Amino acid sequence: METIIPIIALLLTIGGLFGSVFPGPGAPLVYVGMLLMQWQFKCFSATTLWVFAILNVLVLVFDYLLPIWVGKRFGASKQGAWGSIIGMIVGIFFTPIGMIAGIILGAIIGEYYAGRSHNEAFTAGIGTFIGTVLTIIIKLCLAAVMAFYIVREVVLLIF
C-alpha cells in the first residue's frame, strides 16, 4: 500500500499534465494526486493544500471565462465560442495541430453561422484561439508546479 499511493499520484500527475493541454480535468487531477500523497504520507502543509485548492478553482473559472472574454475583445459571438469548443473536441482526434486548427476553424465557422463577414469571422476566430491558448498555458503552469511538489515528495520517499 505504501508504494501504491506514490504510483497512483504519479499516474494522476501525468494524466493531469496531459489533461491541461487537451480537454480533460488537468490541474484538478494533479491536485487529487497531492491529496493522496497527503493522506498517506502527510507531506504537504495545510497552507500549501489550501493555496492549490483555491488556485484550482480560479483556473477552472478562467478555463471557461478567459477564452470567451478574449474572444469578445476580438468581436466573437456565442456561436464563435461554441464553434471553437466543438472544433477543439473534433480536432483532438487529429493530433495537437488538429486541435489548434479545430479551435480556429470552429470559431470562424461559428462566426459565419452568426452572420459575420469574412474579416469579422477571422478576427473573432483568432481572438478565441488566443484566449484558449492562454488558458492552456495557465492550466499547464499550475499543473506543472503541483507536479513538481509530487515528484519531489516521491523522490524523497525513494531516497
C-alpha positions in Angstrom: 0.0 0.0 0.0 2.8 2.3 0.8 4.2 2.1 -2.7 0.9 2.1 -4.5 -0.1 5.6 -3.4 3.0 7.3 -4.9 2.5 5.4 -8.2 -1.1 6.4 -8.4 -0.2 10.0 -7.6 2.4 10.0 -10.4 -0.1 8.5 -12.8 -2.6 11.2 -11.8 0.1 13.8 -12.3 0.9 12.5 -15.8 -2.8 12.4 -16.7 -3.3 15.9 -15.2 -0.4 17.3 -17.2 -1.9 15.8 -20.4 -5.4 17.0 -19.4 -4.1 20.5 -19.0 -3.2 20.7 -22.7 -6.1 18.5 -24.1 -9.7 18.6 -22.9 -9.8 16.9 -19.6 -9.6 17.6 -15.9 -6.0 18.8 -15.9 -4.8 20.5 -12.8 -7.5 19.2 -10.5 -6.3 15.6 -11.4 -2.8 16.6 -10.2 -4.4 18.1 -7.1 -6.0 14.7 -6.4 -2.6 13.2 -6.6 -1.4 15.7 -4.0 -4.3 14.8 -1.7 -3.4 11.1 -2.0 0.2 11.8 -1.0 -1.0 13.9 1.9 -3.4 11.2 3.0 -0.7 8.6 3.1 2.4 10.5 4.0 1.4 13.9 5.4 4.0 15.6 3.2 2.3 18.9 2.5 1.3 21.8 4.8 -2.3 22.8 5.1 -1.4 26.1 3.6 0.0 24.5 0.5 -3.1 22.4 0.0 -5.4 25.3 0.5 -3.4 27.6 -1.8 -3.5 24.9 -4.5 -7.2 24.2 -3.9 -8.0 27.9 -4.4 -5.8 28.2 -7.5 -7.5 25.1 -9.0 -10.9 26.8 -8.5 -9.6 30.0 -10.1 -8.1 28.2 -13.0 -11.3 26.3 -13.6 -13.2 29.6 -13.7 -10.5 31.1 -16.1 -10.7 28.0 -18.3 -14.3 28.9 -19.2 -14.3 32.6 -19.0 -10.9 33.7 -20.4 -11.5 32.4 -24.0 -14.9 34.0 -24.1 -13.6 37.3 -22.7 -10.6 37.4 -25.1 -12.8 36.3 -27.9 -15.3 39.0 -27.2 -12.5 41.6 -27.2 -11.9 40.4 -30.8 -15.6 40.5 -31.6 -16.5 36.9 -31.1 -20.1 35.8 -30.6 -21.6 32.9 -28.6 -21.7 30.9 -31.8 -18.0 31.5 -32.3 -17.2 30.4 -28.8 -19.2 27.2 -29.2 -17.7 26.6 -32.6 -14.2 26.8 -31.1 -15.1 24.3 -28.3 -16.7 21.9 -30.9 -13.7 22.4 -33.2 -11.2 21.7 -30.4 -13.0 18.4 -29.5 -13.2 17.3 -33.1 -9.6 18.4 -33.7 -8.2 16.4 -30.8 -8.6 13.3 -32.8 -6.2 14.7 -35.3 -3.1 15.4 -33.1 -2.4 18.6 -31.2 -2.1 20.5 -34.6 -5.6 19.3 -35.4 -6.8 20.6 -32.0 -5.4 24.0 -32.6 -6.7 24.1 -36.2 -10.1 23.0 -34.8 -10.2 25.8 -32.4 -9.6 28.4 -35.1 -11.8 26.8 -37.7 -14.6 26.1 -35.3 -14.7 29.7 -34.1 -14.6 31.0 -37.7 -17.4 28.6 -38.8 -19.4 29.6 -35.7 -19.0 33.3 -36.6 -20.1 32.6 -40.2 -23.2 30.9 -38.7 -23.8 34.0 -36.6 -23.8 36.0 -39.9 -20.4 37.7 -39.6 -18.4 38.9 -42.5 -15.2 37.1 -43.6 -12.9 39.5 -41.8 -15.0 39.6 -38.6 -15.2 35.8 -38.5 -11.4 35.5 -39.0 -10.6 38.1 -36.3 -13.0 36.6 -33.8 -11.6 33.1 -34.6 -8.0 34.3 -33.8 -9.2 36.0 -30.6 -10.9 32.9 -29.4 -7.8 30.9 -30.2 -5.6 33.3 -28.2 -7.9 33.0 -25.2 -7.9 29.3 -25.4 -4.1 29.1 -25.7 -3.8 31.4 -22.6 -6.0 29.1 -20.6 -3.9 26.1 -21.7 -0.8 27.9 -20.5 -2.3 28.8 -17.2 -3.6 25.3 -16.6 -0.3 23.7 -17.6 1.7 26.1 -15.3 -0.5 25.2 -12.3 -0.3 21.5 -13.0 3.5 21.7 -13.5 4.0 23.4 -10.2 1.9 20.8 -8.4 3.6 18.0 -10.3 7.0 19.3 -9.1 5.8 19.0 -5.5 4.5 15.5 -6.0 7.6 14.3 -7.8 9.8 15.9 -5.2 8.0 14.0 -2.4 8.1 10.7 -4.3 11.9 11.2 -4.9 12.3 11.9 -1.1 10.4 8.8 -0.3 12.6 6.7 -2.6 15.9 8.1 -1.3 
